[in-house]
């Protein structure tokens, strides 16, 4: 079974600045997400796959990530580790929002996993 890309993120130290940069550059309408400061979503209609631009945290201030939907994040993170990747964020539940995890591949690329609701 092939898994599909469902989301992307571009994060940096100045989330509002990135929102302005990409909004102006590509004519994207980026809307704030209630409960999250400096996190702005695009619509799927505008970008092909809905994504977000915003401010990273102190542990990961600047990163880009593609998110793949999988049925079991823990099982996939185990596969990542066995194949030479590293878990960055374990399976995390943000109630009423998302279930996600992050890893890096052997080349250091950040990839996210999400479980369906």
C-alpha distance (Angstrom), angle and dihedral (degrees) to the residues before:
residue distance angle dihedral
X1 . . .
X2 3.79 . .
X3 3.79 117.8 .
X4 3.78 121.7 -140.9
X5 3.79 134.4 -131.4
X6 3.80 108.9 -112.5
X7 3.83 107.7 168.1
X8 3.80 144.4 9.4
X9 3.80 135.8 -159.0
X10 3.81 135.5 -159.6
X11 3.80 110.4 -170.4
X12 3.78 132.7 -179.9
X13 3.78 144.0 159.9
X14 3.83 91.4 -89.4
X15 3.79 106.4 46.8
X16 3.81 94.9 172.5
X17 3.80 89.9 50.2
X18 3.81 91.7 51.5
X19 3.81 89.2 48.5
X20 3.80 89.8 55.7
X21 3.81 93.6 42.4
X22 3.83 96.4 51.5
X23 3.80 94.6 34.4
X24 3.79 91.0 55.4
X25 3.80 95.1 38.1
X26 3.82 96.7 52.1
X27 3.84 102.4 18.8
X28 3.80 90.8 -115.2
X29 3.80 121.3 163.4
X30 3.80 103.6 -137.0
X31 3.79 115.3 -166.7
X32 3.80 125.3 -162.3
X33 3.80 117.5 -116.2
X34 3.82 114.4 -127.5
X35 3.79 111.0 -112.3
X36 3.81 94.2 19.3
X37 3.79 120.9 89.6
X38 3.80 117.7 -148.2
X39 3.83 94.3 7.3
X40 3.80 115.5 120.2
X41 3.81 127.5 -177.4
X42 3.79 130.7 -149.3
X43 3.77 121.6 -150.7
X44 3.77 122.0 -110.2
X45 3.80 89.1 -123.2
X46 3.81 92.0 61.4
X47 3.78 101.6 42.9
X48 3.81 107.3 22.8
X49 3.80 93.0 -118.2
X50 3.81 116.7 38.4
X51 3.77 113.4 -114.3
X52 3.76 145.6 163.6
X53 3.77 140.7 -119.8
X54 3.76 122.7 -163.7
X55 3.76 152.5 106.4
X56 3.79 120.2 -41.1
X57 3.78 123.3 -142.8
X58 3.80 130.6 -106.4
X59 3.82 91.7 -90.2
X60 3.81 94.9 47.4
X61 3.81 108.9 19.8
X62 3.82 96.7 160.9
X63 3.77 124.5 29.6
X64 3.76 146.3 128.1
X65 3.77 121.9 -145.9
X66 3.78 139.0 178.0
X67 3.81 116.0 -149.7
X68 3.80 123.9 -142.4
X69 3.81 122.3 -164.1
X70 3.82 113.1 -126.5
X71 3.81 131.8 169.9
X72 3.84 95.1 -126.7
X73 3.80 121.5 25.4
X74 3.80 94.5 -171.7
X75 3.82 91.9 54.0
X76 3.81 91.3 48.7
X77 3.80 93.5 47.3
X78 3.81 87.5 53.5
X79 3.82 88.4 53.7
X80 3.82 89.6 48.3
X81 3.81 92.0 53.5
X82 3.82 92.3 45.7
X83 3.81 90.3 51.5
X84 3.81 94.9 50.7
X85 3.80 102.2 -92.1
X86 3.80 126.6 120.7
X87 3.79 131.5 -127.5
X88 3.81 110.6 -122.9
X89 3.82 99.4 174.5
X90 3.82 118.5 15.4
X91 3.80 122.0 -139.9
X92 3.81 103.9 -52.0
X93 3.79 128.4 -174.4
X94 3.79 120.1 -150.4
X95 3.82 101.1 -172.4
X96 3.80 115.8 -117.2
X97 3.82 89.9 -0.3
X98 3.82 118.8 61.8
X99 3.80 147.2 -33.7
X100 3.80 108.7 -138.8
X101 3.81 147.7 154.0
X102 3.81 133.7 -171.1
X103 3.79 133.1 -144.3
X104 3.78 139.8 170.9
X105 3.77 122.0 -128.5
X106 3.84 121.0 -134.3
X107 3.84 89.4 -85.8
X108 3.82 92.1 53.4
X109 3.82 97.5 -105.7
X110 3.81 114.3 149.5
X111 3.80 116.4 -125.3
X112 3.79 127.9 177.9
X113 3.77 130.7 -149.3
X114 3.79 125.4 -154.6
X115 3.79 131.0 -173.0
X116 3.79 120.2 -142.9
X117 3.80 114.7 -106.6
